Amino acid sequence: MPGDLLTGAAFGGSEPRPSPFAAPLWVHLTLGVPTLLAVALVVRHLRRRRSAAPAPSD
């Protein structure tokens, strides 16, 4: 076994990783706002396309 694995196991394991949900608010806003805007624009585009399409005739 590699020495770093044995050393980590002997002294309680590796450092715990921080949760991604513990990021500052500006990180959440930087990632979330553009994503929500893109989803809203796609939904708006699809709704406009459906309402502008002529009704199918039987």
C-alpha positions in Angstrom: 0.0 0.0 0.0 1.2 3.5 -0.6 2.6 5.3 2.4 0.2 8.3 2.1 -2.8 6.0 2.4 -1.4 4.2 5.4 -0.5 7.5 7.1 -4.0 8.9 6.4 -5.7 5.8 7.8 -3.5 5.8 10.9 -4.3 9.3 11.8 -8.0 9.4 11.2 -8.3 9.6 7.5 -8.1 12.5 5.1 -9.4 16.0 5.6 -13.2 16.3 5.2 -14.2 18.0 2.0 -16.4 21.1 2.3 -20.0 20.7 1.0 -20.7 22.5 -2.3 -23.8 23.8 -0.7 -21.6 25.8 1.8 -20.5 28.1 -1.1 -21.0 31.8 -0.7 -24.2 33.3 -1.9 -22.5 35.0 -4.9 -21.5 31.6 -6.3 -25.0 30.3 -6.1 -26.3 33.4 -7.8 -23.6 33.3 -10.5 -24.5 29.8 -11.4 -28.3 29.9 -10.7 -29.4 33.1 -12.3 -28.1 32.4 -15.9 -29.5 28.9 -15.7 -32.9 30.0 -14.6 -32.9 32.7 -17.3 -32.0 30.2 -20.0 -34.8 27.9 -18.9 -37.3 30.7 -18.8 -36.3 31.8 -22.3 -36.7 28.3 -23.8 -40.1 27.8 -22.2 -41.2 31.2 -23.5 -40.0 30.4 -27.0 -41.8 27.0 -27.0 -45.1 28.5 -25.7 -45.0 31.3 -28.4 -44.3 28.7 -31.1 -47.2 26.5 -30.0 -49.6 29.4 -29.8 -48.5 30.8 -33.2 -48.8 27.5 -35.0 -52.0 27.0 -36.9 -54.5 24.5 -35.5 -54.4 21.2 -37.3 -57.4 20.6 -39.4 -59.2 17.2 -39.4 
